[in-house]
Amino acid sequence: MIRNPTNIEYRVILLVLLSAFFPGCSKVSHLNFFSAPSEHEPRNNCTACHGTQKTRGFLPPSRLIEGVPKLCYECHTDYSLSALFSHRPVALGQCLSCHHAHTSRNEHLLKEPAPNLCYQCHVITNYTASAPFVYVHPPVDQCLFCHNPHNGNFEHLLREPAPKLCFQCHDIAGYTESARFVHGPVAVGRCVFCHDAHISRNEHLLKEPAPKLCYQCHDKNEIETIPAHQEKLSILCTDCHQAHAGSIKHLLKEKPGQEYGPRN
């Protein structure tokens, strides 16, 4: 049984047939069949990338005047040389892994919008709220809000190092500036020591629930010998202590001697 060609197959067949009757791609361009909101700037100047020699009866000429990415870097910044860290497709010179060469429905000629494009290489379950991960960082669907797509001077292609990047959304005054005492990880800008950057099983994107997370730095046996703790080990550390910074020694929420209410 012979099936009818799909719409895209019909256009390709028509393109091949038309190419036999026109001497140059300026008159009948295959690109005219695939108009899109985002277009490569030299779209109407095929010879800027392809040269002038007609090959195999197709229009425009398929042979590039330079290989990728060298051809791309004749107009675009050479992203492989200008920073300490490079996105793997950039390092391998695979511009066309992410970008269309001619037109696209997406900005920057991307083959898919972010984060769909990112998830073609990065495992989606590492960044979304699929069980058992139930808490998600709000910008999880806006990868480029925190990461550079090509290269950068900071690990993981971050646009800024932590905590500077974090404080673009989180109020710095609530963590360091207005307090006499600052939690050690906060003081050295290690937000990700306690928090996951993308997803977590725990509230506030904590890597572990309290007090398990606290015991990674604080000695459990020593904590349990403190008299004030002996009656309160059944409540969370953060019921009595500030997690980031505070005005009372030991990051207490209230001065010693006052009642500490149980966790609601």
Secondary structure as UniProt FT lines:
FT   HELIX           7..19
FT   TURN            20..21
FT   TURN            25..27
FT   HELIX           30..34
FT   STRAND          38..39
FT   HELIX           41..44
FT   HELIX           47..50
FT   TURN            56..57
FT   TURN            68..71
FT   HELIX           72..74
FT   TURN            79..81
FT   STRAND          85..86
FT   HELIX           88..91
FT   TURN            92..93
FT   HELIX           95..97
FT   STRAND          103..104
FT   HELIX           107..109
FT   TURN            114..117
FT   HELIX           118..120
FT   HELIX           124..126
FT   TURN            131..132
FT   STRAND          135..136
FT   HELIX           138..141
FT   HELIX           143..146
FT   STRAND          151..152
FT   HELIX           155..157
FT   TURN            162..165
FT   HELIX           166..168
FT   HELIX           172..174
FT   TURN            175..178
FT   STRAND          181..182
FT   HELIX           184..187
FT   TURN            188..189
FT   HELIX           191..194
FT   STRAND          199..200
FT   HELIX           203..205
FT   TURN            210..213
FT   HELIX           214..216
FT   HELIX           220..225
FT   HELIX           227..230
FT   TURN            231..234
FT   HELIX           237..240
FT   STRAND          245..246
FT   HELIX           249..251
FT   TURN            256..257
//
